[in-house]
């Protein structure tokens, strides 16, 4: 038998298919199939996995969430017009850039960072479609968060969507940071803030208890005369052990002392002298080993003891997903010129 090769005008002999030839064809086909399968598997392996972050494993009082805005138009203008990079190279450089700790923690961000939401950039006046957001979650290190934090960092791995920045600090600074966070979240003109402040402190002090559930429908929080530790709930009243109740009074005073004259607490509005005498009569100062007769010195020592002298680390988890998606979505957009 023979076959004609189209376009060449000559005939080639058609080789018969033998068992040997069939095995060879089969082996070649199998190798090709395996090669294609391995290629697909390699591509699937190299594709970054989708990371889902769950914050429910962390005590709420150990987390501080914030958002930092970034104007992509500002960043692209600096790289293209001032440094002479092509738009493609500029986008690539921005994609690889990670913010520093100073940029994450500053109270007044500077160009290209901005406070969101805003209709246009305060520097170049680019519209909001050029504004990307970086979600930042600050985790306070410690026994209550270490296990959950390790699991989170293992889950994130080397995902380009997240970066992790560590900051060394002290337990005292951690307390001041917590007071600042809670102070800005409370409405000190509302009578409900006293119980809210107590809930926040009790959740920080005893994180294994569900204080949201315990304080549900509670209208009065009082000092217990029979408890040595912990709390006891009766209908709409919650009784705290004396030392725990005094700590709540101290925290309420610290949160509200600059709001009006004196600090508002469960026992009314107290001046520093009032608070000092109540804590002394209740035995709290003795339990803490504070013997000074000066109220200001006693307050300073109490804050230092509540905060502690130990070392602690903060972990900043920066979620870059919106930032990367916004940068990709503007790939073909024309970079706006800054308005004078």
C-alpha positions as CSV (number, residue, x, y, z in Angstrom):
1,X,0.0,0.0,0.0
2,X,1.1,3.6,-0.6
3,X,0.0,7.1,0.2
4,X,0.4,10.3,-1.8
5,X,1.9,13.3,-0.1
6,X,-0.2,16.4,-0.9
7,X,1.7,19.2,-2.8
8,X,4.8,17.2,-3.5
9,X,3.7,14.8,-6.3
10,X,5.5,11.8,-4.9
11,X,4.3,8.7,-3.2
12,X,5.6,7.3,0.1
13,X,5.2,3.7,1.1
14,X,2.7,3.2,4.0
15,X,4.4,1.1,6.7
16,X,2.2,-1.6,8.1
17,X,1.3,-1.4,11.8
18,X,3.0,-4.2,13.7
19,X,2.8,-5.1,17.4
20,X,6.2,-3.6,17.9
21,X,5.2,-0.4,16.2
22,X,1.9,-0.3,18.2
23,X,3.8,-0.6,21.5
24,X,6.2,2.2,20.5
25,X,3.3,4.5,19.6
26,X,1.6,3.6,22.9
27,X,4.8,4.4,24.9
28,X,5.3,7.8,23.1
29,X,1.6,8.7,23.7
30,X,1.9,7.8,27.4
31,X,5.1,9.8,27.8
32,X,3.4,12.8,26.2
33,X,0.4,12.4,28.4
34,X,2.5,12.2,31.6
35,X,4.5,15.3,30.5
36,X,1.3,17.3,30.0
37,X,0.0,16.1,33.3
38,X,3.2,17.1,35.1
39,X,3.2,20.5,33.4
40,X,-0.4,21.2,34.6
41,X,0.4,20.0,38.1
42,X,3.5,22.3,38.2
43,X,1.4,25.3,37.1
44,X,-1.3,24.5,39.7
45,X,1.4,24.2,42.3
46,X,3.0,27.5,41.4
47,X,-0.4,29.3,41.5
48,X,-0.7,31.1,44.9
49,X,-3.4,29.7,47.1
50,X,-6.3,31.9,48.3
51,X,-5.7,32.7,52.0
52,X,-8.8,33.2,54.2
53,X,-8.0,35.1,57.4
54,X,-10.1,34.4,60.5
55,X,-9.8,36.7,63.5
56,X,-12.3,34.9,65.7
57,X,-9.5,33.0,67.4
58,X,-8.0,36.2,68.9
59,X,-9.3,37.9,72.1
60,X,-11.0,41.1,70.8
61,X,-9.0,43.3,73.2
62,X,-5.7,42.1,71.6
63,X,-6.5,43.5,68.2
64,X,-6.4,47.0,66.8
65,X,-7.7,47.5,63.2
66,X,-7.1,50.5,61.0
67,X,-7.0,51.4,57.3
68,X,-4.3,53.3,55.5
69,X,-5.0,54.9,52.1
70,X,-2.5,55.2,49.3
71,X,-2.9,57.3,46.1
72,X,-1.6,55.2,43.2
73,X,-1.6,58.3,41.0
74,X,0.9,60.0,43.3
75,X,3.1,57.0,43.4
76,X,3.0,56.5,39.6
77,X,3.7,60.1,38.9
78,X,6.8,60.1,41.1
79,X,8.2,57.0,39.5
80,X,7.4,58.0,35.8
81,X,7.8,61.7,35.7
82,X,10.6,62.2,38.3
83,X,12.5,58.9,38.1
84,X,11.9,58.3,34.4
85,X,10.5,54.7,34.7
86,X,8.1,53.4,32.2
87,X,4.5,52.9,33.4
88,X,4.9,49.1,33.3
89,X,8.1,49.3,35.3
90,X,6.5,51.8,37.8
91,X,3.5,49.5,38.4
92,X,5.9,46.6,38.9
93,X,7.9,48.5,41.5
94,X,4.7,49.6,43.3
95,X,3.4,46.0,43.4
96,X,6.6,44.9,45.2
97,X,6.7,47.8,47.6
98,X,5.9,47.2,51.3
99,X,5.1,50.0,53.8
100,X,7.5,50.6,56.7
101,X,6.5,50.5,60.4
102,X,6.8,54.3,60.6
103,X,4.4,54.7,57.7
104,X,1.9,52.3,59.3
105,X,1.9,53.9,62.7
106,X,2.1,57.6,61.9
107,X,-0.8,59.8,63.0
108,X,-0.5,62.2,60.1
109,X,0.3,60.3,56.8
110,X,2.3,62.0,54.1
111,X,2.3,61.6,50.3
112,X,1.4,59.2,48.8
113,X,-0.5,58.0,51.9
114,X,-3.8,59.6,52.8
115,X,-6.8,59.2,55.2
116,X,-9.7,57.4,53.6
117,X,-12.4,58.0,52.5
118,X,-11.8,61.1,50.5
119,X,-13.2,62.2,47.1
120,X,-9.9,63.3,45.7
121,X,-6.3,63.1,46.6
122,X,-5.2,66.2,48.7
123,X,-1.8,66.1,46.9
124,X,-2.5,65.5,43.2
125,X,-6.3,65.7,43.2
126,X,-6.7,62.3,41.6
127,X,-10.2,60.9,41.9
128,X,-11.1,58.1,44.4
129,X,-10.7,55.3,41.8
130,X,-6.9,55.8,42.2
131,X,-7.1,55.4,46.0
132,X,-6.1,51.9,47.3
133,X,-6.5,50.8,50.9
134,X,-4.2,48.8,53.1
135,X,-6.1,47.1,56.0
136,X,-3.9,46.8,59.1
137,X,-4.5,44.6,62.1
138,X,-2.2,45.1,65.0
139,X,-1.9,42.0,67.3
140,X,-0.6,42.3,70.8
141,X,1.7,39.4,71.6
142,X,1.3,37.3,74.7
143,X,0.1,34.0,76.0
144,X,-3.5,34.8,75.0
145,X,-2.6,35.3,71.4
146,X,0.6,33.3,70.7
147,X,-1.1,30.1,69.5
148,X,-3.6,31.9,67.2
149,X,-0.9,34.2,65.9
150,X,1.4,31.2,64.9
151,X,-1.5,29.5,63.2
152,X,-2.3,32.7,61.3
153,X,1.3,33.3,60.2
154,X,1.5,29.7,59.0
155,X,-1.7,30.1,57.0
156,X,-0.5,33.3,55.4
157,X,2.9,31.8,54.6
158,X,4.5,33.6,51.7
159,X,1.3,34.9,50.2
160,X,2.0,38.2,48.3
161,X,-1.4,39.5,49.6
162,X,-0.1,39.9,53.2
163,X,3.0,41.2,54.9
164,X,3.9,40.9,58.6
165,X,5.9,43.6,60.5
166,X,7.1,43.1,64.1
167,X,7.6,45.9,66.6
168,X,9.3,45.4,70.0
169,X,7.7,47.2,72.9
170,X,6.9,46.9,76.6
171,X,3.8,45.8,78.6
172,X,3.4,49.4,79.8
173,X,3.3,50.8,76.3
174,X,0.8,48.0,75.4
175,X,-1.5,49.3,78.2
176,X,-1.2,52.9,77.0
177,X,-2.0,51.8,73.5
178,X,-5.0,49.9,74.7
179,X,-6.3,52.8,76.7
180,X,-5.9,55.1,73.7
181,X,-7.8,52.6,71.5
182,X,-10.7,52.2,74.0
183,X,-10.8,55.9,74.8
184,X,-11.5,56.8,71.2
185,X,-14.2,54.2,70.8
186,X,-16.3,55.2,73.8
187,X,-19.0,57.9,73.9
188,X,-18.3,59.5,77.3
189,X,-21.5,61.5,77.1
190,X,-23.6,58.3,77.1
191,X,-24.3,56.6,80.5
192,X,-23.8,53.2,78.8
193,X,-20.0,53.8,78.4
194,X,-19.3,52.8,82.0
195,X,-20.4,49.2,81.5
196,X,-18.7,49.2,78.1
197,X,-15.4,50.3,79.7
198,X,-15.8,47.5,82.3
199,X,-16.4,45.0,79.6
200,X,-13.3,46.0,77.7
201,X,-11.1,45.8,80.8
202,X,-12.5,42.5,82.0
203,X,-12.1,41.0,78.5
204,X,-8.4,42.1,78.6
205,X,-7.9,41.0,82.2
206,X,-9.7,37.7,82.0
207,X,-9.8,36.8,78.2
208,X,-11.1,33.3,78.7
209,X,-14.5,34.5,79.9
210,X,-17.3,35.7,77.5
211,X,-17.9,39.1,79.1
212,X,-20.2,40.1,76.4
213,X,-22.6,37.3,77.4
214,X,-22.0,37.9,81.1
215,X,-22.8,41.6,80.9
216,X,-25.9,41.1,78.8
217,X,-28.8,42.9,80.4
218,X,-26.6,44.0,83.3
219,X,-27.6,47.4,84.7
220,X,-25.5,47.6,87.8
221,X,-21.9,46.5,88.6
222,X,-21.1,46.4,92.3
223,X,-18.3,45.4,94.7
224,X,-18.9,41.9,96.2
225,X,-18.6,41.4,99.9
226,X,-18.2,37.6,99.7
227,X,-16.1,36.9,96.6
228,X,-12.4,36.6,96.8
229,X,-11.9,36.4,93.0
230,X,-13.9,36.5,89.8
231,X,-17.5,37.6,89.5
232,X,-21.1,36.6,90.2
233,X,-24.3,37.6,88.4
234,X,-27.7,38.0,89.9
235,X,-30.5,39.1,87.5
236,X,-29.4,42.5,86.2
237,X,-26.6,42.9,88.7
238,X,-23.0,41.8,88.4
239,X,-20.8,41.5,91.5
240,X,-17.0,41.7,91.1
241,X,-14.4,40.6,93.6
242,X,-13.0,43.7,95.5
243,X,-9.6,43.8,93.7
244,X,-11.3,43.4,90.2
245,X,-13.9,46.1,91.0
246,X,-11.2,48.5,92.1
247,X,-9.3,47.9,88.9
248,X,-12.4,48.7,86.9
249,X,-12.8,52.0,88.9
250,X,-9.1,52.9,88.1
251,X,-9.6,52.2,84.4
252,X,-12.8,54.2,84.2
253,X,-11.0,57.1,85.9
254,X,-8.1,56.9,83.5
255,X,-10.4,56.9,80.5
256,X,-12.6,59.8,81.6
257,X,-10.4,62.1,83.8
258,X,-9.7,64.5,80.9
259,X,-13.4,64.6,79.8
260,X,-14.8,66.7,82.6
261,X,-13.8,67.6,86.2
262,X,-12.6,64.3,87.7
263,X,-13.1,60.8,86.3
264,X,-16.6,59.2,86.1
265,X,-16.8,55.7,87.7
266,X,-19.3,53.2,89.0
267,X,-19.1,55.1,92.3
268,X,-19.7,58.5,90.8
269,X,-17.4,61.2,89.5
270,X,-14.1,61.1,91.5
271,X,-11.2,63.4,91.8
272,X,-7.8,61.9,92.1
273,X,-7.9,62.4,95.9
274,X,-11.3,60.7,96.1
275,X,-10.1,57.7,94.0
276,X,-6.9,57.5,96.2
277,X,-8.9,57.3,99.4
278,X,-11.4,54.8,98.1
279,X,-8.7,52.5,96.8
280,X,-6.9,52.8,100.2
281,X,-10.0,52.1,102.3
282,X,-10.9,49.1,100.1
283,X,-7.4,47.6,100.6
284,X,-6.4,47.7,96.9
285,X,-3.3,49.8,97.5
286,X,-2.2,47.5,100.2
287,X,-2.7,44.5,98.0
288,X,-0.6,46.1,95.3
289,X,2.1,47.0,97.8
290,X,1.8,50.8,97.4
291,X,2.6,52.7,100.6
292,X,2.9,56.3,99.4
293,X,0.6,58.9,100.8
294,X,0.8,61.1,97.6
295,X,-2.2,60.4,95.3
296,X,-0.3,61.3,92.1
297,X,2.6,59.0,93.0
298,X,0.2,56.2,93.8
299,X,-1.6,56.6,90.5
300,X,1.7,56.5,88.6
301,X,2.8,53.3,90.4
302,X,-0.6,51.7,89.8
303,X,-0.4,52.3,86.1
304,X,3.2,50.9,86.0
305,X,2.1,47.8,87.9
306,X,-1.0,47.2,85.7
307,X,1.2,47.7,82.6
308,X,4.2,45.8,83.8
309,X,7.9,46.0,83.0
310,X,8.1,42.9,80.7
311,X,8.8,42.9,77.0
312,X,6.1,42.4,74.4
313,X,5.9,42.4,70.7
314,X,3.3,43.8,68.4
315,X,2.6,42.1,65.0
316,X,1.2,44.2,62.2
317,X,-0.7,42.1,59.6
318,X,-1.0,44.2,56.4
319,X,-3.7,43.1,54.0
320,X,-2.7,44.2,50.5
321,X,-5.6,42.6,48.5
322,X,-7.5,45.7,47.8
323,X,-4.2,47.5,46.9
324,X,-3.1,44.8,44.4
325,X,-6.6,44.5,42.9
326,X,-6.9,48.3,42.4
327,X,-3.4,48.4,40.9
328,X,-4.3,45.6,38.4
329,X,-7.7,47.2,37.6
330,X,-5.9,50.5,36.6
331,X,-3.3,48.7,34.4
332,X,-4.6,50.3,31.1
333,X,-5.7,53.6,32.7
334,X,-3.9,56.8,31.8
335,X,-2.0,58.2,34.7
336,X,-3.6,61.6,35.6
337,X,-1.3,64.6,35.7
338,X,-1.1,66.4,39.0
339,X,-3.2,69.5,39.2
340,X,-1.5,72.7,40.3
